[in-house]
Amino acid sequence: MDAELRTVTDRLRREAAASGELEAYERLLAVDDPDELAGMLHAAGQPLWARELAAVRLGAAGDKRAFESLVLLLNHRDPPRCAAAAYALARLGDPRTARAAAALVTNELRVAYALHPVRLLTELRAPESAPALIVTLQRRLTPNDPYGKVALACVEGLGALGDPRAIPVLEAACAHPRLAAAASAALARVSA
């Protein structure tokens, strides 16, 4: 188990313990049958921690049955759930992942939860990645926009992607004090 997955399982262990379900958690963690894990995704009455554990384990193993559950978690209001979903989706290898992440990133009604989808798009390096980050960053450059972390993630992502279509928006981001240094560094990477 890698460090990221260990972080997820430790957090979910604490959640299950807080709700008096530590024994159920231990049983689920010990399950090796992918079909049994997939059944947890749709079984009635399952707590969120159990669905998340099953989805992340399936996704990390490349089982595409976890896709829908992981996309829902990627759009969750709880950042650790979003991070866990992004981790699993990056390993899932499902071609629908980039389109789903781009849709979440560009949805202005959900921009407060866009940080992890932005990072996922950067990691995926898919054709949808740069256009979605460009659109999202353009929207974040308005005065008093409250989503500075999302804007910074877009700037850093565009620098990592190196797509020249990002040059105009990165130049505009240089005029914003909270983004100037990162935007200058990203521009240097894109222009190189």
N, C-alpha and C positions, 0 to 999 in steps of 0.2 A: 504494500500500500504506500503510495507516494505521500509527500508532506501535505499537499493540498487536500487529498482525499481524507487524510488523517484529521485535518482541521475540521472538515465537514462532519465526519463521524463523531468527533469529540463534541462538537456543538450540538448535534442531534442527540447524543447520549445525555447531555445536560438537560435538553428539552424534555426528553422522555422521562428522566428521573424527576424533574420538577412536576410532572403530571402523574407521577406514580406508575409509570409504564416502563420502568427499566428492564424488567424481565422480558417484556414483549420486544423491546429494542434489541436485547441480546439475541433473542431468537431470530429476529429479522436479519441482524448482522451476520448470523451464522448460515443463512440460506445460501446455497450454491446453485440452486436450480433457477435459471433465467425465467422459465415459465411461471414459477411461483412468484418471483419478483414482479413480473409483468402483471400478474393477477392482482397484486397489491395496488397497482395504479388505478384500478377501476372498482375495487371492492368497496362495498358500502360501509360507512362508519369508520373508515381508517383515519387516524389523526394525520395532520399535515406532516409531522416529522417522519412518519412511516412512508408516506407517499414520496417525500423528498429523498429519503434514503434509498428507496427502491429505484426511483428515476435516475439518481446520480450514479448508482452502481451499474445500472443497465447502460446508461449513456457512456460511462467511462469504459465499459466493455464493448462498445460499438453496437449495441442492440437498438435498432431503430424504433422499437415499440415505445421507447422512452421519449421520443421527440416531442409529442404534444404536451406531455407533462412538464418537460424541461422548458419549453417555450413559455408556458404559463408561469413557471417559477422565475424565469428570466425577467418577467414583467411584474414581479412581486414587489410590494412596498418595503420589504425587509431586505436591506442590502446583502447580508450574508446568504440569503436564499438565492438572490440574483447571481452572486459570485459563484456559488456552487453549481447553479444551472449553466453559467457560462463555461465553467471548467468542464463539465460533462459534455456540453454541446460541442466544444472545441475538439473533443476526442471522439465524438459520435460518428463523424464522417457522413452525415446526411446532407445531400445537396440542397435541401430546403432551408437549412440553418441560416445561411447568409441572407436570404430573402426575408425570413422571419425577423432576424435581428435588425435589418435595414428598416423594416416596417415599424418596429418598436422605436428605433432611434429617431425616425422622422415624424413620429406621432406627437404633435405638440401637446396633446392632452396627457401624455405619459412621460414628458421630458424629465420630470423629477426622478424617474426611475431608469434613465437612459445611460447612466455611467457604465454599467457592466455590459450592456449590448454594444456600446461604442468600443469598449476594449475587446470584446469578442470579434467584432468586425475587423479590427486592426489585426488580431491574431489570425483570422481566417484568410485575410488578403484576397478576398473574393472580388469578382467584378463589381458587385454591389457596394463594396466597402467605401471606396473614395467618394462616389457620388452621395451616399447617405451622410458621410461625415461632413462633406462640403455644405450640404443643405442645412444640416443641424448647426454647424458653426456659424453660418451666415445669420441664422435666426438668433444665435446667442450674442451677436455683436450689437444688439440694440442697447440703448442706455438703461442702466439699472436692471439688467437681466439677472435674476437670482440664481442662475444655474452655472456658476463659474467653474465648478468641477467638471461638468459635462463639456463646457467650452474648452477647458484645458486638455481633457482627454481627447477631444476632436483634434486639437492642434497637434498634440503629441502623436496621435494616430496617423494624421496626414503626413507628418514628417517621416514616420516609420514606413508608410506606404510608398512615399516618394513619387506620387502621381503629379505630373506637372499641371493638371487641371486645378490643383489646389492653390497654385501660386496667387491668384487674385484674392482669395479669401484669407490666406495667410498674411498677405501684405496688409489687408484691412485689419487683421487681428493685431498687427504690430502697433497700431495706434491705441490699443487698449492696455493700460498700465498693468493689469493683472495677467495679461497674456503676452506682453511684448517680448520678454526674454525667450519664452518657449516658442513663440511664433518666429522669431528671428532664427533660432536654432533649427526649426522645422524647415524654414525657407532655405537655409543653407544646405540641408540634406536633400530637399527636393531639387534644388538648382544644380547640385553636384553631378 
